[in-house]
Amino acid sequence: MNTRMRRAAVAVAATTMAVSLAACGSAKESGDKTSSESAKKGDDLKIGLLLPENATARYEKFDKPIIEKKVSELTGGKAEVVYSNARQDATLQAQQVDTMITNKVDALIIDAVDSKAIENSVKKAKDEGIPVVAFDRLAEGPIDAYTSFDNEEVGRVQGTALLEALKGKTKPTVVMMHGAITDPNAALFKKGAKSVLDGKVTYGKEYDTKEWKAENANANMEGAITSLGKDKIEGVYSANDGLAGGIIQALKSAGVTKLPPITGQDAELAGVQHIVAGEQFMSVYKSYPQEGVVAAEMAVALAKGEKLDSIATSTVDNASTKGVPTVLVPVVSLTKDNIKDTIIKDGIWTIDEICTAKYKAACDSIGLKN
């Protein structure tokens, strides 16, 4: 996998446009800020960054610092990134958008808690001439750009890996643990996985996991064990590593000693450790550096009123906007066989972080050593 950050060319033109305070008030053109109060010169920008929650390690550990660093690089350190985390609260995120508008940010990067609920906030930003980059999840409303991973491909990768782990079994019974229905990505993961699994496995029980919480996955899995019997579950499709953790806990608590193959996503530290220990079959590694860099490039370009032709590689539609400039980042199936060549090589986690005392013997057994 090419792990170098995607370097799209963003023209950085210093302008000396004179702005008349008496002219046009809040006049706007499509997607560009022309208000005399909010027009910016050169790289002196304010970029708003709204992330959805902090229970998943990626947002605070990877996305935030990666985006901040790239915005700084693109603007010679002159831009300010204003950050808020919604802590999985869609109402709070709407309030945070209002605050960003009040603070007159020049562009917004939003990873929506609820892709539909955010629509009104996106419209508010657009009305104030603030372009919006939908980050990781495709938000509804008049967004100006979108970057994420190929989320159907994530599901296909998970489904393919699960079938590989279940090779030799005839229509094995599988529990499906999907993500939250408020996250459009969850539906895409599901669609991708089922495109591979349909007709080849038996869906024993199937759940949409509220708020992507591990404790909810744990409760769902306890229900599946009660309904199906702990010895009848031959595989588990888990949409991400957090859910996998709750699933593993439920199976262990039920007395299952030989865990069925379990999928995951995000290459969370705990998920990687579960893979090392043989408790989780795989995860999906997604290049957060590449996704974050693209989001920063898009936001800075839009804040300057520039087009995204040199950045976007495709387009997508949401319910209200057609042809949104888009970059989809490729993904990799992560198993114990390629940990060194992916997440360690890319600096996501170190061997010391993965191979704590609890996991040292397991690390040694698969050759994961300094």
C-alpha positions as CSV (number, residue, x, y, z in Angstrom):
1,M,0.0,0.0,0.0
2,N,1.3,3.5,-0.8
3,T,1.3,5.1,2.6
4,R,2.7,8.5,1.7
5,M,0.3,11.3,2.2
6,R,-1.5,12.3,-1.0
7,R,0.0,15.6,-2.2
8,A,-2.6,17.4,-4.3
9,A,-1.4,20.7,-5.7
10,V,-3.1,23.6,-4.0
11,A,-2.2,27.0,-5.5
12,V,-1.3,29.5,-2.8
13,A,-1.7,32.9,-4.3
14,A,-1.2,36.0,-2.2
15,T,-3.8,38.5,-3.2
16,T,-4.1,42.2,-2.5
17,M,-7.8,42.7,-3.3
18,A,-9.2,45.9,-1.8
19,V,-12.5,45.4,-0.1
20,S,-15.0,48.2,0.2
21,L,-16.8,48.1,3.5
22,A,-19.7,49.9,2.0
23,A,-20.2,47.5,-0.9
24,C,-22.7,44.7,-1.2
25,G,-22.9,43.8,2.5
26,S,-23.3,40.0,2.6
27,A,-23.5,39.4,-1.1
28,K,-22.3,35.9,-2.0
29,E,-21.5,33.8,-5.1
30,S,-22.0,30.1,-5.2
31,G,-19.8,28.5,-2.6
32,D,-17.4,31.5,-2.3
33,K,-17.2,34.1,0.5
34,T,-17.4,37.6,-0.8
35,S,-18.7,39.3,2.3
36,S,-16.6,42.4,3.2
37,E,-16.6,41.2,6.8
38,S,-15.3,37.7,6.2
39,A,-13.2,37.9,3.1
40,K,-9.6,36.8,3.8
41,K,-6.2,37.6,2.3
42,G,-3.7,35.0,1.4
43,D,-3.2,32.3,4.0
44,D,-4.7,34.2,7.0
45,L,-7.5,31.7,7.4
46,K,-9.7,30.2,10.1
47,I,-10.7,26.6,9.4
48,G,-13.3,25.0,11.6
49,L,-12.9,21.3,12.4
50,L,-15.9,19.3,14.0
51,L,-15.3,15.7,14.8
52,P,-18.1,13.4,16.1
53,E,-16.8,11.6,19.2
54,N,-13.8,10.8,21.3
55,A,-14.4,7.2,22.3
56,T,-12.8,6.0,19.1
57,A,-9.0,6.7,19.3
58,R,-8.6,7.8,15.7
59,Y,-10.3,11.2,16.0
60,E,-8.1,12.7,18.7
61,K,-4.9,10.7,18.0
62,F,-4.8,10.9,14.2
63,D,-7.4,13.0,12.4
64,K,-7.1,16.2,14.5
65,P,-3.3,16.5,14.5
66,I,-3.0,15.4,10.9
67,I,-5.5,18.0,9.7
68,E,-3.9,20.7,11.9
69,K,-0.5,20.0,10.6
70,K,-1.5,20.0,6.9
71,V,-3.5,23.2,7.2
72,S,-0.4,24.8,8.8
73,E,1.9,23.5,6.0
74,L,-0.5,24.8,3.3
75,T,-0.7,28.3,4.8
76,G,2.8,28.8,6.1
77,G,1.6,28.5,9.7
78,K,-0.7,31.5,9.3
79,A,-4.1,29.7,9.5
80,E,-5.9,28.8,12.7
81,V,-7.8,25.5,13.1
82,V,-10.7,25.9,15.5
83,Y,-11.7,22.5,16.9
84,S,-14.7,21.0,18.7
85,N,-15.7,17.4,19.4
86,A,-19.4,16.5,19.6
87,R,-18.9,13.5,21.9
88,Q,-21.6,11.5,19.9
89,D,-24.2,14.2,20.5
90,A,-25.9,15.5,17.3
91,T,-27.6,18.4,19.2
92,L,-24.2,19.5,20.6
93,Q,-22.7,19.3,17.1
94,A,-25.4,21.6,15.7
95,Q,-24.6,24.1,18.5
96,Q,-20.9,23.8,17.6
97,V,-21.7,24.7,13.9
98,D,-23.5,27.8,15.1
99,T,-20.5,28.8,17.2
100,M,-18.2,28.3,14.2
101,I,-20.5,30.5,12.1
102,T,-20.5,33.2,14.8
103,N,-16.7,33.0,14.9
104,K,-16.7,33.6,11.1
105,V,-14.6,30.6,10.0
106,D,-13.6,30.5,6.4
107,A,-14.4,26.8,5.8
108,L,-15.8,23.9,7.9
109,I,-14.6,20.3,8.0
110,I,-17.5,18.3,9.5
111,D,-17.6,14.6,10.4
112,A,-21.3,14.4,11.2
113,V,-22.6,12.5,14.3
114,D,-25.9,12.2,12.4
115,S,-25.6,12.7,8.7
116,K,-29.3,13.7,8.3
117,A,-29.6,15.8,11.4
118,I,-26.6,18.0,10.3
119,E,-28.4,19.1,7.1
120,N,-29.9,22.3,8.6
121,S,-26.5,23.3,10.1
122,V,-24.8,22.8,6.7
123,K,-27.5,25.0,5.1
124,K,-26.8,27.7,7.8
125,A,-23.1,27.6,7.0
126,K,-23.8,27.8,3.3
127,D,-26.1,30.8,3.8
128,E,-23.2,32.6,5.5
129,G,-20.9,31.8,2.6
130,I,-18.9,29.2,4.6
131,P,-18.0,26.1,2.4
132,V,-18.3,22.7,4.0
133,V,-16.1,19.7,3.6
134,A,-17.9,16.5,4.6
135,F,-15.2,14.4,6.3
136,D,-15.4,10.6,6.6
137,R,-19.2,10.5,6.6
138,L,-21.3,11.9,3.8
139,A,-23.4,14.7,5.4
140,E,-26.7,15.8,4.0
141,G,-27.2,19.4,2.8
142,P,-25.3,21.6,0.3
143,I,-21.8,20.3,1.0
144,D,-18.9,21.6,-1.2
145,A,-16.6,18.5,-0.9
146,Y,-16.3,15.1,0.5
147,T,-13.5,12.8,1.5
148,S,-13.7,9.3,3.0
149,F,-12.8,5.8,2.4
150,D,-14.5,3.5,-0.1
151,N,-17.0,2.3,2.5
152,E,-18.7,-0.4,0.4
153,E,-15.2,-1.7,-0.3
154,V,-14.6,-1.8,3.5
155,G,-17.6,-4.1,3.8
156,R,-16.5,-6.2,0.9
157,V,-13.0,-6.6,2.5
158,Q,-14.6,-7.6,5.8
159,G,-16.9,-10.1,4.2
160,T,-14.2,-11.6,2.0
161,A,-11.9,-12.1,5.0
162,L,-14.7,-13.7,7.0
163,L,-15.5,-16.1,4.2
164,E,-11.8,-17.0,4.1
165,A,-11.7,-17.7,7.8
166,L,-14.9,-19.9,7.4
167,K,-13.5,-21.8,4.4
168,G,-14.7,-25.4,4.3
169,K,-18.0,-24.7,6.1
170,T,-21.3,-25.0,4.3
171,K,-23.5,-21.9,4.9
172,P,-22.1,-21.3,8.4
173,T,-24.2,-19.4,10.9
174,V,-23.0,-15.8,11.3
175,V,-24.0,-13.0,13.6
176,M,-24.1,-9.6,11.9
177,M,-23.2,-6.6,14.2
178,H,-23.6,-3.5,12.1
179,G,-22.9,0.1,13.1
180,A,-25.3,2.9,14.0
181,I,-28.2,3.7,11.7
182,T,-27.4,7.4,12.0
183,D,-24.1,6.9,10.3
184,P,-24.4,6.5,6.5
185,N,-21.1,4.7,6.4
186,A,-22.6,1.9,8.4
187,A,-25.2,1.2,5.7
188,L,-22.4,1.1,3.1
189,F,-20.3,-1.3,5.2
190,K,-23.4,-3.5,5.5
191,K,-24.1,-3.3,1.8
192,G,-20.5,-4.2,0.9
193,A,-20.3,-7.1,3.3
194,K,-23.7,-8.6,2.2
195,S,-22.7,-8.4,-1.4
196,V,-20.0,-10.9,-0.5
197,L,-21.8,-13.0,2.2
198,D,-25.3,-13.3,0.7
199,G,-26.1,-16.9,-0.2
200,K,-22.8,-18.2,1.3
201,V,-23.6,-17.8,5.1
202,T,-26.7,-18.1,7.2
203,Y,-27.6,-14.9,9.1
204,G,-28.3,-16.2,12.6
205,K,-29.0,-12.8,14.2
206,E,-28.5,-9.3,12.9
207,Y,-28.2,-6.0,14.7
208,D,-27.8,-2.2,14.1
209,T,-25.7,-1.1,17.0
210,K,-26.9,2.1,18.7
211,E,-24.2,4.9,18.7
212,W,-21.5,2.4,17.7
213,K,-21.0,1.6,21.4
214,A,-19.1,-1.5,22.5
215,E,-21.5,-2.0,25.5
216,N,-24.5,-2.1,23.1
217,A,-22.7,-4.6,20.9
218,N,-22.0,-6.6,24.0
219,A,-25.7,-6.6,24.9
220,N,-26.7,-7.5,21.4
221,M,-24.2,-10.4,21.4
222,E,-25.5,-11.7,24.7
223,G,-28.9,-11.8,23.0
224,A,-27.6,-13.7,20.0
225,I,-25.9,-16.2,22.3
226,T,-29.1,-16.8,24.2
227,S,-31.1,-17.1,21.0
228,L,-28.7,-19.3,18.9
229,G,-26.6,-21.0,21.5
230,K,-23.0,-20.3,22.1
231,D,-21.8,-23.3,20.1
232,K,-23.9,-22.5,17.1
233,I,-22.2,-19.2,16.2
234,E,-19.5,-20.0,13.6
235,G,-18.5,-16.4,12.7
236,V,-19.2,-12.8,13.6
237,Y,-19.3,-9.9,11.2
238,S,-18.4,-6.9,13.4
239,A,-18.4,-3.5,11.6
240,N,-15.5,-2.1,13.7
241,D,-13.0,-2.9,16.4
242,G,-14.9,-1.3,19.2
243,L,-17.9,-3.5,18.5
244,A,-15.6,-6.5,18.2
245,G,-14.3,-5.8,21.7
246,G,-17.9,-5.9,23.1
247,I,-18.5,-9.1,21.1
248,I,-15.4,-10.8,22.4
249,Q,-16.3,-9.9,26.0
250,A,-19.8,-11.4,25.6
251,L,-18.5,-14.6,24.1
252,K,-15.9,-15.1,26.8
253,S,-18.4,-14.3,29.5
254,A,-20.6,-17.1,28.0
255,G,-17.7,-19.5,28.4
256,V,-16.6,-19.7,24.8
257,T,-13.0,-20.7,24.8
258,K,-12.4,-21.1,21.1
259,L,-13.7,-17.8,19.6
260,P,-15.2,-17.8,16.1
261,P,-13.6,-15.6,13.5
262,I,-14.6,-11.9,14.1
263,T,-14.1,-9.0,11.8
264,G,-13.3,-5.4,12.6
265,Q,-12.3,-2.0,11.3
266,D,-10.1,1.0,12.1
267,A,-7.0,-0.8,13.4
268,E,-7.6,0.4,16.9
269,L,-4.9,-0.6,19.4
270,A,-7.2,-2.9,21.3
271,G,-8.3,-4.4,18.0
272,V,-4.8,-5.0,16.8
273,Q,-4.0,-6.7,20.2
274,H,-7.0,-8.9,19.8
275,I,-5.7,-9.9,16.4
276,V,-2.3,-10.7,17.8
277,A,-3.9,-12.8,20.5
278,G,-6.1,-14.7,18.0
279,E,-9.3,-13.3,19.5
280,Q,-10.2,-11.3,16.4
281,F,-9.5,-12.5,12.9
282,M,-9.0,-9.2,11.1
283,S,-9.5,-5.4,11.0
284,V,-9.6,-2.9,8.1
285,Y,-6.7,-0.5,8.1
286,K,-7.5,2.9,6.7
287,S,-4.9,5.5,6.0
288,Y,-5.9,8.3,8.3
289,P,-3.0,10.5,7.2
290,Q,-4.1,10.4,3.6
291,E,-7.8,11.2,4.4
292,G,-6.8,14.0,6.8
293,V,-4.4,15.6,4.3
294,V,-7.1,15.6,1.6
295,A,-9.7,17.2,4.0
296,A,-7.2,19.9,4.9
297,E,-6.3,20.5,1.2
298,M,-10.0,20.8,0.3
299,A,-10.8,23.2,3.2
300,V,-7.9,25.5,2.5
301,A,-8.7,25.7,-1.2
302,L,-12.4,26.4,-0.7
303,A,-11.6,29.0,2.0
304,K,-9.5,30.8,-0.7
305,G,-12.3,30.5,-3.2
306,E,-10.3,28.1,-5.3
307,K,-11.7,25.1,-7.3
308,L,-11.0,21.5,-6.4
309,D,-10.1,20.3,-9.8
310,S,-6.5,19.4,-8.8
311,I,-7.6,17.6,-5.6
312,A,-10.9,15.7,-6.3
313,T,-10.7,12.5,-8.2
314,S,-14.4,11.7,-8.5
315,T,-17.8,13.0,-7.5
316,V,-20.7,11.7,-5.3
317,D,-24.3,12.8,-4.7
318,N,-26.2,13.3,-1.5
319,A,-29.9,13.8,-1.2
320,S,-29.7,17.5,-2.0
321,T,-26.4,18.1,-3.9
322,K,-25.2,16.5,-7.1
323,G,-21.6,16.1,-8.3
324,V,-19.9,16.8,-5.0
325,P,-16.1,16.8,-5.6
326,T,-14.7,13.7,-3.8
327,V,-11.7,11.7,-2.9
328,L,-12.1,8.1,-1.7
329,V,-9.0,6.6,0.0
330,P,-8.3,2.9,-0.5
331,V,-8.3,0.4,2.4
332,V,-6.3,-2.7,3.4
333,S,-7.3,-6.0,5.2
334,L,-5.3,-6.2,8.3
335,T,-4.4,-9.6,9.8
336,K,-1.6,-10.9,12.0
337,D,0.4,-11.6,8.8
338,N,0.7,-7.9,7.7
339,I,0.8,-5.9,10.9
340,K,4.5,-5.0,10.4
341,D,4.0,-4.0,6.7
342,T,1.0,-1.7,7.4
343,I,0.3,0.0,10.7
344,I,3.8,-0.4,12.2
345,K,5.5,0.7,8.9
346,D,3.1,3.7,8.8
347,G,3.8,4.7,12.4
348,I,0.2,4.2,13.5
349,W,1.2,2.0,16.4
350,T,4.6,0.8,17.6
351,I,5.6,-2.7,18.5
352,D,6.0,-1.6,22.1
353,E,2.5,-0.2,22.2
354,I,1.0,-3.4,20.8
355,C,3.2,-5.9,22.6
356,T,2.6,-5.1,26.2
357,A,3.3,-7.7,28.9
358,K,-0.1,-9.2,28.4
359,Y,0.5,-9.7,24.6
360,K,4.3,-10.3,24.5
361,A,4.1,-14.1,24.2
362,A,1.5,-13.8,21.4
363,C,3.6,-11.2,19.6
364,D,6.7,-13.4,19.9
365,S,4.8,-16.3,18.4
366,I,4.0,-14.3,15.2
367,G,7.4,-12.7,15.0
368,L,6.3,-9.3,16.1
369,K,9.5,-8.1,17.8
370,N,11.7,-5.0,17.7
